[in-house]
């Protein structure tokens, strides 16, 4: 019965999150949100299962599971959203300025997550330092193109930023382009969010109880099982974008998803309830997340995109991560 509840919860959560994404896209279109900002909102909605599971685990006192879901999801995202997308599409071509624009934020957020988990900084400081970089990123992404060209920055920097964001916006516009929403979409979004939270809470509790019954370490339950299941909507969307040649949108979805996971699913809850005493396995998962982020971005920058070999390498590193995590717990 517990296994059935876990599978049903996963199915319900995935379907509800997919509906939530489409309805929020319509609302964003009605409000005239820029495409880059719409991409951020979409990424947050697609992240709702893993964030809900992580918050539910932390609220229940199972911090290892909560931390594992957030960081494990981010490792899985890199393998599925970038590695698998590159393998399926054959090659995703990326401009180096887009890799740098997205990569600087992603690496900084991964570093702050690791520093907080390792107790090098407090959750409040970790969140603050993360927002110092993330908020300007959001502001630049949210500005209309005409206002972006008038930012109070040196002209070379301003032109570089405008070019990087415009590259993403063109792809997001072609990939998303939803119809204008209505008040019904707002009600549906609220209902689907409630369904995602309820289903994710049921998944977390069921998976944790099964882990105890079967002798599976909590970090494996969160960092591998729940992390992979809750990240499937993002993986499907990324493969879809990559096959349509939307490489910049694919990269933005992967990096934004990981960043929002850390901010909303890890650092913000930690400010309220604290990090607590975590195992060395949590720190190891944080290190894998940071290392694979740097590797994936390095491959994308060096190759001006990701081909099948680079994608296969990212997937192979993820498989090693799973084997090592399971073998050492």
C-alpha positions, 0 to 999 in steps of 0.5 A: 500500500505504501508503494502504491501511495508513493506512485500515485502521489508521484503521478498526481504531483507531476500532472498537477505541476504540468497544469500549474506551469501552463496556467502560470504561463498564461497569466504571465502572458496576460500581465505582459511579463517579459519572456525571461521573467516568464521563464523564471516563473515557469521554472519555479512552477516546475520546481514545485514538487521538489520544493514541496517535498523538501519543505515537508521533510524539513518541517517533519524534522527529516532534514537529511531528506529535505537537503537531499531532495534539493541538492540531489534534484539539482545534480539530477537536473544537470544530468537530465536537463543538460546531459540527456537533452544533448544526447537526445538532440545530438547537439545544443549550440550555445553562445558563450555570453549566455553560458557566462550570464547563466553560469555565474549565477549558478556557480555562485548559488551552488557555492552558497548552498555548499557553504551553508550546508558546511556551516561556513556561513549561517543560513541568513548570510547564505541567503543574503549573499545568494540574493545579492547576485540573484536579484540583479539577475532577475531585474535584468531579466525582467526589464523590457528590452528598451529599458535594458539598453539604458541600464546605468552601466558601462556601454560595453557591459550594457550591450553584453548583458542585453545581447545575452538576455535577448538571445534567451528571450527569442528562444523562450518566446518561440518555445512558450508563446502561451495564450492570454490567461483569465481569472479561471487560470488563476483559480486553477493555478491555486488549486493545482499548487494545493494538489502538488503540496498535498501529493508531495507531502504524501510522497515524502512521508511514504518514501521516508517510512519505506526507507526506514522499513527497508534500511535505506539511508535517508540521504539516498531516499531524498537525494536519489529517489525523491530527487529524480521523481520530482524532477521529471517535469523539468527533464521532459520540458528540457528535452522538448526544448533541446529537440526544437533547437532552443539551446539557450532556453534549455540552459536557462531552465536548468540553471534557474531550476537549480537556483530556485531549488536552493533559494526556496527549498533550502536557504529560505526554510533554513533561515526559519528552522536552521540547518541543524546537524547534517551528515557528511553525506549531505556535504558530499551531495553539495560538493557533487552538485557544485562540481557537476555544475562547474563541469557542465558549464565548462563543457558548454563554454569550451564547446560552444554548446553540448554535443552527445559526448559531453552530454554522455559524460555529464550523465556518466558523472551522475551515475557515478554520483548515485553509485558512490552515494549508495555505496557509502551510506 
